[in-house]
Amino acid sequence: MLCFQSTFIGSAAIAGILPVSALQITDKSGVTIQDALKKTSIEVSEEHLQQLRYDPKSVWGYVEIHIEQGPVLEWVGFPLGVVKGIAGQTRLKVTMRGSQGHAGTVPMSMRHDPMATAAEAIVLLESLCKHPQDFLSFDGQCKSYSLESLSTYSFVPLVRYRLGQVQVTFTVDLRAIDDMGREAVVCELSNRLYQICDRRSVSCTIDRKHDANAVICNSELTSKLKSAAYLGLNRMTGSVQDEVPVLMCGAGHDAMALSHLTKVGMLFVRCRGGISHFPEEHVLDDDVWASGLAILAFLETQL
């Protein structure tokens, strides 16, 4: 089975933003995307990629239905939610290097311990994402309310020993609907990581591996999807008392690529425990039915 560590290959192609270099992305066995396409008798060149792009005039809009991949809808007890925007993302690779020392003979004040340094850095990042207002100043352009979305981050720690040198490497994944806010957090985090490493006499390098800007869903589509979700649920249950939730999306979706082609909107479907990409991923049949009724109501308003 081929598995390429890349995203939005198909949607980026029809949106006209897939670079030719993407064809050289390989799977774990070294097979490129171009090789895989050749095996199915598909020859792809730069010229062919441009031909795949849809004419923007031929596309009215793009609406995507997806499980939430989070626990909010389940927590509020509502089967559907409307997406207001998709978070931008920055991935950092942080490497901290220190040195080994005898546990009994090297004084604590003279140690260069990258593991303890990384632990302090990780606690700092948790605090920064939970309470950005305690770390950042807002000048009116960077809106503090949008920074609530900065609670999404992840770490993949690796410990390596090389010729008496101890190295700790971890990744940081920061996401926010506010691109300026995300950039402010990246800057603040980087400065504080360097300060922690200097204080602990540990070297630090921060490599920026990935950046993607946030996508704000079209307000007209969002409004119509919200009304359609209400109508669809009304048809299904006979009465809906609660407001349809409006959520921010923290995961990447094809709508991000297709926003370069046309206006986009998204509808979330409740999933159990917020689990996705795992055998335990589960959606109720009734919730899938509700999403179908919502889209039907949406299409009816466009006819």
C-alpha positions, -999 to +999 in steps of 0.1 A: +000+000+000+014+034-010+014+061+017+028+095+009+035+119+037+018+148+021-016+165+021-042+179-004-025+164-034-057+160-054-074+192-042-043+212-047-040+200-082-075+210-093-070+243-074-038+249-094-015+252-065+003+218-065+040+224-073+057+201-098+081+192-070+053+174-052+055+147-078+088+137-064+075+131-029+082+094-019+067+068+003+088+048+028+099+024+000+111+052-022+083+052-047+074+087-059+040+100-067+050+103-103+061+066-103+028+056-088+008+075-114+029+060-142+020+025-130-016+034-136-008+048-171-010+084-160+018+106-173+020+139-153+043+169-162+042+205-153+020+212-184-004+184-174-007+198-139-018+232-152-044+214-173-059+198-142-067+231-127-104+240-127-116+272-143-127+294-113-156+306-134-170+271-137-171+266-099-198+281-078-183+271-044-171+242-024-188+226+007-171+199+027-187+176+052-164+160+077-164+145+111-153+170+137-122+151+148-127+167+182-150+164+212-169+196+212-201+186+194-204+154+216-198+175+247-226+200+238-249+172+227-254+184+191-250+163+159-239+190+135-218+222+136-208+248+111-172+258+106-162+294+107-126+289+096-097+265+094-067+272+116-033+282+102-004+260+112+033+263+120+055+233+127+088+237+144+116+212+150+135+221+182+169+205+190+186+209+223+221+197+229+240+192+261+266+169+275+268+137+296+281+138+331+286+115+361+254+113+382+274+115+414+303+138+407+290+166+385+274+194+406+238+202+396+248+238+389+274+226+363+252+202+344+241+207+308+210+186+307+189+190+276+161+166+289+154+189+318+156+219+295+131+203+271+108+195+300+108+231+311+102+242+275+072+219+271+056+232+303+062+267+290+045+259+257+015+244+275+011+276+295+016+298+265-011+280+246-036+279+275-031+315+286-016+335+257-028+367+272-003+363+301+026+362+276+016+385+247+006+421+245-021+431+220-020+462+199-055+460+184-044+442+152-038+409+169-071+401+185-068+383+219-101+365+216-089+346+185-058+333+204-081+309+224-074+285+195-038+282+204-045+252+227-035+229+198+000+217+199+020+184+200+054+170+208+074+141+194+104+137+217+135+118+206+166+113+228+200+106+211+234+100+226+264+108+204+300+107+215+293+121+250+268+145+237+231+143+247+206+156+222+168+160+226+147+167+196+109+175+197+084+190+173+060+218+181+027+221+162+010+255+167-024+262+152-047+293+153-074+310+133-055+343+136-023+342+115-009+373+133-016+357+166+001+325+156+031+344+144+033+363+177+033+330+196+060+315+174+082+346+181+075+347+218+080+309+222+113+310+202+127+338+223+118+321+256+132+288+244+165+305+237+165+321+271+158+288+289+186+271+270+210+300+278+202+298+315+208+260+315+239+262+293+223+241+266+225+249+229+193+252+209+183+253+173+147+259+160+139+249+124+107+260+109+094+230+089+059+240+078+036+270+075+000+273+063-022+303+066-056+302+081-087+300+059-118+319+068-150+302+055-172+323+033-197+341+055-226+336+030-220+298+028-216+296+065-249+313+072-267+292+046-252+260+060-262+270+095-298+275+084-297+243+064-284+223+094-313+237+115-338+228+088-324+193+083-325+185+120-360+199+122-371+175+095-355+146+114-366+154+149-396+177+145-382+203+168-348+219+174-345+241+205-307+248+205-286+270+183-264+252+157-228+255+170-203+274+151-168+260+155-132+266+145-115+238+127-081+229+140-073+201+114-063+205+078-089+199+051-092+200+013-112+232+018-078+249+026-065+241-009-098+248-027-101+282-011-075+293-037-101+284-063-135+293-049-154+302-018-156+274+008-178+263+036-177+233+060-202+213+080-190+192+110-206+159+121-203+147+157-179+118+163-174+097+194-147+109+217-132+131+190-112+102+177-102+100+141-077+081+119-080+052+143-100+020+145-121+035+173-133+063+150-171+062+151-201+083+139-237+075+146-259+066+116-284+092+127-258+119+127-247+110+091-284+111+081-288+145+097-258+158+077-274+144+045-307+162+053-288+194+060-270+193+027-303+185+009-318+216+026-288+236+015-291+225-021-328+232-021-321+269-012-298+272-042-323+259-068 
